[in-house]
Amino acid sequence: GVYNINSQGTTVGFFDVDRIEVLPGPQSTRYGPNADGGIVQVITKDPLLGQFSGAGSLTVGNYGMVRGETALNLPLGDTLALRLAGAALSRDSYFNPPEGDNKAQSLRAKLLWRPTDDLSVKLSYQLDHIGGAGNGSNTFPVFTNKVPVYPGGSINNLNDPWSQSPKIGRA
């Protein structure tokens, strides 16, 4: 239910997914003005009352890629449940010498309170961190004002909006 225009927000990948809905055509009346071509809605798993469960996976690939994913559902009584899910990614650069490695972590927490059959309250929070020096395929930095691609700061000069544009027509 959260609009994500920044592709770097999915660097770690989708995790703890319940289902994916593809809604073709104009969806502006429900999902806003940027949905005229349709939307892809990724719906993550919600907490389950009265059920303790967990899952995990580990993926290893080329270029030093390691990706882990885990989820835990905790019942906290008859009317309260908590779901914690997280994923982490580490990948080396595709280039030699290295131009940009990729490090990313994401953590999601959802709390469900259902005091009656007619009332339920769900709170969710997600925290994403993108680190490393790029996505492994860039030979030059990625420019964005949304998320710093370097840990501890940004490659952008946020005080000068022209710093991200080529110096064409400027002295």
MIKEDREN-154270 format. One line per 4 residues: their letters; for each residue z, x, y of N, C-alpha, C, O, CB. Coordinates in steps of 0.1 Angstrom, whole numbers, always signed. Atoms other than C-alpha are relative to their C-alpha. Glycine has a CB too. Layout:
N
a> Z:X:Y:Z:X:Y:Z:X:Y:Z:X:Y:Z:X:Y | ...
//
This chain:
171
gvyn> +0:+8:-12:+0:+0:+0:+0:+8:+13:+2:+3:+23:+12:-9:+0 | +0:-9:-11:-2:+30:+23:-15:+5:+3:-20:+11:-6:+10:+12:-1 | +13:-5:-3:-35:+38:+41:+0:+15:+1:+8:+21:+7:-5:-7:+13 | +1:-15:+0:-46:+74:+35:-14:+4:+4:-23:+3:-4:+4:+6:-13
insq> +13:-5:-5:-75:+87:+56:-2:+14:-3:-13:+19:-3:-3:-4:+14 | +1:-14:+2:-67:+123:+50:-1:+4:-14:+8:+2:-22:+13:+7:+7 | +3:-4:+14:-82:+137:+18:+10:+10:-5:+12:+12:-17:-14:+4:-2 | -9:-10:+4:-57:+165:+18:+13:-6:-5:+21:+1:-12:+3:+10:+11
gttv> -12:+6:+5:-29:+140:+11:-1:-3:-15:+9:-6:-21:+1:-13:+7 | +1:+2:+15:-43:+137:-25:-3:+14:-6:-8:+14:-17:-12:-9:-3 | +3:-13:+6:-45:+175:-31:+7:+1:-14:+1:+7:-23:+6:+11:+9 | -7:-1:+13:-19:+173:-59:-6:-10:-10:-4:-8:-22:+15:-3:+2
gffd> +6:+10:+9:-39:+143:-74:+9:-12:-1:+20:-12:+3:-2:+6:-14 | -8:+12:+2:-28:+108:-83:+9:+2:-12:+5:+9:-22:-10:-12:-2 | -9:-1:+11:+2:+105:-105:+8:-13:-1:+10:-20:+9:+10:+12:+2 | -8:+12:+3:+24:+78:-121:-8:-13:+4:-2:-21:+11:+13:+1:+7
vdri> +9:+11:-4:-5:+54:-117:+1:-12:-9:+1:-10:-22:-15:+4:+1 | +0:+12:+8:-2:+18:-129:-14:-6:-2:-18:-9:-13:+9:-11:+7 | +13:+5:+1:-37:+6:-121:-8:+4:+13:-2:+8:+23:-1:-15:-2 | +9:-3:-12:-67:+12:-98:-9:-12:+1:-15:-17:-8:-9:+13:-3
evlp> +8:+12:-3:-85:-17:-81:-11:+4:+9:-9:+11:+19:+9:-11:+6 | +12:-3:-9:-120:-14:-66:-4:-14:+5:-8:-23:-2:-12:+6:-8 | +3:+12:-7:-127:-41:-40:-13:+3:+8:-12:+8:+19:+12:-5:+9 | +13:-3:-7:-164:-39:-30:-2:-10:+12:+4:-20:+13:-12:-1:-9
gpqs> +4:+9:-11:-178:-53:+2:+10:+1:+11:+21:+8:+10:-2:-14:-4 | -9:+0:-12:-161:-60:+36:+14:-5:-4:+15:-17:-9:-6:-8:+11 | -14:+4:+3:-123:-62:+32:+8:+1:+13:+20:+2:+12:+6:+9:-11 | -7:-1:-13:-115:-61:+69:+11:-10:+3:+21:-7:+10:-10:+0:+11
tryg> -10:+10:-3:-95:-93:+70:+13:+3:-6:+24:-1:-1:-5:-14:-5 | -13:-3:+7:-69:-79:+46:+4:+14:+2:+16:+17:+3:-1:-4:-14 | -3:-14:+1:-71:-41:+47:-4:+7:+13:-2:+19:+14:-7:+6:-11 | +2:-6:-13:-82:-34:+83:-14:+3:+3:-23:+1:-6:+8:+13:+1
pnad> +14:-2:-5:-113:-24:+103:-8:+11:-7:-20:+11:-7:+0:+2:+14 | +7:-11:+7:-121:+7:+82:-4:-3:-14:-7:+6:-22:+9:+13:+1 | +3:+4:+14:-127:-13:+50:-13:-8:-1:-14:-16:-10:+12:-8:-5 | +12:+8:+1:-162:-26:+57:-8:+3:-12:-16:-6:-16:-8:+2:+13
ggiv> +8:-4:+12:-177:-8:+27:+8:-3:-13:+2:-1:-23:-4:+14:+0 | -8:+2:+11:-149:-18:+4:+12:+10:-1:+12:+19:+8:-8:+0:-13 | -12:-9:+2:-117:-1:-8:+2:+4:-14:-2:-4:-23:+13:-6:+6 | -5:-3:+13:-103:+17:-38:+15:+1:+2:+20:+9:+10:-6:+14:-5
qvit> -14:+1:-2:-67:+8:-41:+7:+6:-13:+5:+1:-24:+5:-15:+2 | -7:-7:+11:-45:+31:-63:+15:-6:+1:+22:-4:+11:+0:+15:+1 | -13:+7:+0:-13:+12:-73:+9:+8:-10:+5:+9:-22:-1:-15:-5 | -9:-8:+8:+16:+33:-86:+10:-9:-7:+12:-20:-3:+7:+11:+8
kdpl> -10:+8:+8:+42:+22:-111:+12:-3:+8:+17:+5:+15:+3:+7:-13 | -13:+5:-6:+72:+2:-99:+12:+2:-10:+10:+3:-22:-1:-14:+4 | -12:-1:+9:+108:+5:-112:+0:-12:-9:-4:-23:-5:+12:+1:+8 | -2:+11:+9:+116:-16:-142:+15:-3:-2:+22:+7:-5:-7:+3:-14
lgqf> -15:+3:+2:+150:-34:-145:+3:+1:-14:-4:-4:-23:+3:-14:+6 | -6:+0:+13:+171:-28:-175:-8:+9:-10:-6:+8:-22:+0:-13:-6 | +7:-8:+9:+148:-1:-190:+0:+15:+4:-3:+18:+16:-15:-4:-1 | -1:-15:-2:+154:+37:-192:-13:+5:-7:-15:+4:-19:+13:+6:-5
sgag> +12:-6:+6:+121:+56:-197:-4:+12:+9:+1:+14:+20:-12:-10:+0 | +5:-12:-6:+104:+88:-188:-13:+5:-6:-17:+1:-17:+11:+11:+0 | +13:-6:+5:+71:+107:-191:-2:+13:+7:+3:+15:+18:-12:-10:+2 | +3:-13:-6:+57:+141:-184:-13:+5:-6:-17:+1:-17:+11:+10:-1
sltv> +12:-7:+5:+25:+161:-187:-2:+14:+7:+3:+16:+18:-13:-9:+2 | +3:-14:-5:+13:+197:-182:-14:+3:-2:-19:+1:-14:+10:+11:-6 | +14:-4:+1:-22:+208:-175:-2:+14:+4:+3:+18:+14:-9:-10:+8 | +3:-14:-3:-34:+244:-176:-15:+2:+0:-22:-3:-9:+7:+10:-10
gnyg> +14:-1:+0:-69:+254:-166:-4:+14:+6:+4:+23:+7:-6:-10:+9 | +5:-13:-5:-91:+282:-153:+4:+3:+15:+10:-6:+21:-15:+1:-1 | -5:-4:-14:-84:+301:-120:+15:-2:+2:+19:-5:+13:-8:-8:+11 | -15:+1:-1:-47:+301:-128:+5:-14:+3:+16:-15:+8:+4:+9:+10
mvrg> -4:+14:-3:-45:+263:-125:+11:-5:-9:+10:-4:-21:-12:-9:+0 | -11:+6:+8:-12:+248:-136:+4:-13:+8:+7:-12:+20:+12:+9:-1 | -4:+13:-7:-4:+211:-128:+10:-7:-9:+7:-9:-21:-13:-9:+3 | -10:+7:+7:+27:+193:-139:+3:-14:+6:+1:-15:+19:+13:+8:-1
etal> -2:+14:-5:+36:+156:-136:+12:-5:-8:+13:-3:-20:-12:-9:-1 | -11:+6:+6:+68:+138:-144:+4:-13:+6:+2:-15:+18:+12:+9:-1 | -5:+13:-5:+83:+103:-140:+12:-4:-8:+13:-2:-20:-11:-11:-1 | -12:+4:+6:+117:+88:-147:+4:-14:+6:+5:-15:+18:+11:+10:+2
nlpl> -4:+13:-4:+128:+51:-146:+15:-1:-4:+18:+1:-15:-9:-11:-7 | -15:+1:+2:+166:+46:-142:+5:-14:+4:+4:-18:+15:+7:+11:+8 | -7:+13:-3:+183:+12:-145:+13:+3:+6:+21:+11:+1:+1:-9:-12 | -13:-2:-6:+212:+11:-121:+8:-13:+1:+15:-15:+11:-2:+5:+15
gdtl> -7:+13:+1:+227:-22:-132:-10:-11:-3:-22:-8:-7:+7:-3:+14 | +9:+11:+4:+213:-56:-139:-11:-4:+11:-21:-9:+7:+8:-12:-3 | +9:+4:-11:+196:-61:-105:-6:+12:+8:-13:+10:+18:+8:-9:+10 | +5:-12:-7:+188:-25:-94:-6:+10:-9:-1:+13:-20:+12:+6:+8
alrl> +7:-11:+8:+164:+2:-107:-6:+10:+10:-11:+6:+21:-10:-6:-9 | +6:-11:-8:+151:+35:-94:-10:+7:-9:-8:+9:-20:+11:+10:+4 | +11:-7:+7:+118:+52:-103:-2:+13:+8:-5:+12:+20:-12:-8:-2 | +4:-13:-6:+113:+89:-95:-12:+6:-7:-12:+6:-19:+13:+10:-1
agaa> +12:-6:+6:+80:+106:-100:-4:+11:+9:-3:+11:+21:-12:-11:-1 | +4:-11:-7:+66:+139:-90:-11:+7:-7:-14:+6:-19:+12:+10:+2 | +11:-8:+5:+37:+162:-94:-1:+13:+8:+2:+14:+20:-14:-7:+0 | +1:-13:-6:+30:+199:-86:-13:+6:-5:-17:+5:-16:+12:+9:-2
lsrd> +13:-6:+3:-2:+219:-85:+0:+15:+5:+5:+17:+16:-12:-7:+6 | +2:-14:-5:-8:+257:-83:-14:+5:-6:-16:+4:-18:+12:+9:-5 | +13:-5:+4:-43:+272:-84:-4:+12:+8:-1:+12:+20:-11:-11:+1 | +5:-12:-7:-57:+306:-75:-14:-3:+6:-20:-13:+4:-1:+12:-10
syfn> +12:+1:-6:-87:+312:-54:-12:+1:-9:-11:+8:-20:-1:+10:+11 | +13:-1:+8:-123:+308:-68:-7:+13:+3:-16:+18:-4:-9:-11:+3 | +7:-12:-5:-133:+340:-49:+8:+12:-3:+20:+12:-6:-2:-1:+15 | -6:-13:+2:-127:+377:-55:-6:+9:+10:-18:+11:+10:-3:+5:-15
ppeg> -14:+1:-1:-111:+390:-34:+4:-14:+4:-4:-22:+10:+5:+10:+11 | -5:+14:-3:-90:+358:-30:-1:-4:+14:+2:+4:+23:+15:-1:-5 | +2:+5:-13:-98:+337:+0:+10:-11:+3:+13:-14:+15:-14:-5:+2 | -10:+11:-2:-74:+308:-5:+5:-6:-13:-3:-12:-21:-7:-11:+8
dnka> -6:+6:+12:-50:+297:-32:+5:-14:+4:+4:-18:+16:+12:+8:-5 | -4:+14:-3:-37:+261:-35:+13:-2:-7:+15:+0:-19:-11:-10:-5 | -14:+3:+5:-1:+251:-39:+3:-14:+7:+2:-15:+19:+11:+11:+4 | -3:+14:-6:+9:+214:-35:+11:-6:-9:+11:-4:-21:-12:-8:+1
qslr> -10:+7:+7:+39:+193:-45:+1:-14:+7:-2:-16:+19:+14:+7:+1 | -2:+14:-5:+45:+155:-42:+11:-6:-8:+12:-5:-20:-13:-8:-2 | -11:+6:+6:+76:+135:-48:+0:-15:+5:-1:-17:+17:+13:+7:+3 | -1:+14:-4:+79:+97:-48:+12:-6:-6:+16:-4:-18:-13:-8:-5
akll> -12:+7:+5:+110:+75:-51:-2:-15:+4:-6:-18:+15:+13:+5:+6 | +0:+14:-2:+110:+37:-55:+13:-6:-5:+17:-4:-16:-13:-7:-7 | -13:+7:+4:+141:+15:-55:-3:-15:+0:-9:-20:+10:+11:+4:+11 | +2:+14:+1:+139:-21:-67:+13:-7:-1:+22:-3:-9:-9:-3:-12
wrpt> -12:+9:+1:+166:-47:-60:-5:-14:-1:-12:-19:+7:+9:+2:+13 | +4:+14:+3:+161:-81:-75:+13:-8:-3:+17:-10:-14:-10:-1:-12 | -12:+8:+2:+193:-102:-69:-2:-14:-6:+7:-19:-13:+7:-2:+13 | +3:+13:+6:+176:-135:-79:-15:+1:-5:-22:+10:-1:+2:-12:+10
ddls> +14:+1:+5:+143:-145:-96:-9:-2:+12:-21:+2:+11:-1:-10:-10 | +9:+3:-11:+130:-156:-62:+0:+10:+11:-8:+9:+20:+5:-13:+6 | -1:-10:-10:+140:-125:-42:+0:+14:-6:+8:+17:-15:+12:-2:+9 | +0:-14:+4:+131:-89:-47:-3:+9:+12:-12:+5:+20:-10:+3:-12
vkls> +2:-10:-11:+132:-59:-23:-4:+13:-6:+4:+18:-15:+13:+1:+9 | +4:-13:+5:+113:-27:-30:-1:+9:+12:-8:+7:+21:-13:-1:-8 | +1:-10:-9:+118:+4:-10:-7:+12:-6:-4:+16:-18:+14:+4:+6 | +7:-12:+6:+95:+34:-15:-1:+11:+11:-2:+9:+23:-14:-3:-6
yqld> +2:-12:-8:+92:+69:-1:-7:+11:-7:-5:+13:-19:+14:+6:+5 | +8:-11:+6:+67:+97:-7:+0:+12:+9:-2:+10:+21:-14:-5:-4 | +0:-13:-8:+69:+133:+4:-11:+9:-6:-10:+12:-18:+14:+7:+0 | +11:-9:+5:+38:+156:+1:+2:+13:+8:+5:+13:+19:-14:-6:+2
higg> +0:-13:-6:+37:+193:+7:-12:+7:-4:-15:+8:-16:+13:+8:-3 | +12:-8:+3:+5:+213:+9:+2:+14:+5:+5:+16:+17:-13:-6:+6 | -2:-14:-4:+8:+251:+9:-11:+8:-4:-22:+3:-7:+13:+5:-6 | +11:-9:+3:-12:+281:+0:-9:+3:+12:-5:-1:+23:-8:-6:-11
agng> +9:-3:-11:-41:+293:+21:-13:-7:+0:-22:-3:+7:-2:+15:-1 | +12:+8:+0:-67:+267:+13:-1:-7:-13:+9:-9:-20:-12:+9:+1 | +1:+8:+13:-81:+247:-16:-8:+8:-10:-12:+2:-20:-8:-13:+3 | +6:-9:+10:-96:+277:-35:-15:+1:+2:-21:+10:-3:+3:-6:-13
sntf> +14:-1:-1:-131:+270:-24:-5:+3:+15:-17:+4:+17:-7:-13:-4 | +4:-2:-14:-130:+277:+14:+0:+15:+2:+10:+22:-1:+10:-7:+9 | +1:-14:-4:-141:+311:+27:+5:+1:+14:+5:+12:+20:-14:+5:-2 | -5:+1:-13:-128:+300:+61:+10:-11:+1:+9:-20:-7:-11:-1:+11
pvft> -11:+10:-1:-98:+279:+72:-6:-14:+2:-16:-16:+8:+10:+3:+11 | +3:+14:-2:-100:+241:+70:+8:-4:+13:+20:-2:+14:+5:-9:-12 | -6:+5:-12:-93:+225:+104:+4:-14:-1:-4:-23:-4:-10:+2:+12 | -5:+13:+1:-71:+195:+105:+12:-1:+9:+20:+9:+10:+4:-4:-14
nkvp> -12:+3:-7:-45:+180:+128:+10:-8:-8:+21:-10:-3:-3:-6:+13 | -9:+9:+7:-30:+159:+101:+11:+7:-8:+22:+4:-7:-8:-9:-10 | -9:-7:+8:-14:+184:+78:-3:+15:+1:-14:+19:+0:-1:-4:-15 | +3:-15:-1:-9:+222:+83:-3:+5:-14:+3:+2:-24:+13:+7:+5
vypg> +4:-5:+13:-27:+240:+55:+7:+13:-3:+6:+18:-14:-15:+2:+0 | -8:-12:+2:-5:+271:+59:+15:-3:+0:+19:-11:+9:-4:+11:+10 | -14:+3:-1:+32:+270:+51:+6:+5:+12:+3:+16:+17:+7:+5:-13 | -7:-5:-12:+54:+272:+81:-7:-2:+13:-2:+4:+23:+5:+14:-2
gsin> +7:+1:-13:+29:+263:+107:-14:-6:-2:-18:-10:-13:-1:+13:+7 | +13:+6:+0:-6:+252:+115:-10:+11:+5:-7:+19:+13:-1:-13:+7 | +11:-9:-5:-39:+271:+120:-6:-6:+13:-14:+0:+19:-11:+2:-10 | +5:+7:-11:-46:+246:+148:+8:+3:+13:+20:+4:+12:-1:-15:-2
nlnd> -7:+0:-13:-38:+249:+185:+0:-15:+5:-9:-20:+10:-8:+9:+10 | -1:+15:-3:-26:+213:+190:+1:-3:+15:-1:-14:+19:+13:-5:-7 | -1:+2:-15:-22:+218:+228:-14:+1:+6:-16:-3:+17:+8:+11:+6 | +14:-1:-5:-60:+225:+231:-9:-8:-9:-13:-3:-20:-4:+14:+2
pwsq> +9:+7:+9:-82:+197:+216:-13:+6:-2:-20:+2:-12:-1:-14:+5 | +13:-6:+2:-113:+218:+221:+0:+12:-9:-10:+18:-12:-5:+5:+14 | -1:-12:+9:-100:+246:+199:-6:-2:-14:-9:+7:-21:+15:+4:-2 | +6:+3:+13:-114:+228:+168:-15:-1:+1:-22:-3:-9:+6:-12:-6
spki> +14:+2:-2:-149:+225:+183:-7:+13:+2:+0:+23:+7:-3:-10:+12 | +8:-12:-3:-176:+252:+184:+0:+2:+15:+0:-8:+23:-14:-1:-5 | +0:-3:-14:-177:+270:+218:-14:-1:+5:-20:+8:+10:+6:+14:+2 | +14:+3:-5:-210:+254:+228:+1:-6:+14:+8:-16:+16:-8:-9:-10
gra> +0:+6:-14:-216:+248:+265:+13:+3:+7:+15:-3:+18:-2:-14:-1 | -13:-3:-7:-182:+263:+275:-1:+14:+4:-6:+23:-3:+12:-3:-8 | -1:-14:-5:-176:+294:+295:+11:+8:-6:+13:+19:-4:+1:+1:+15
//
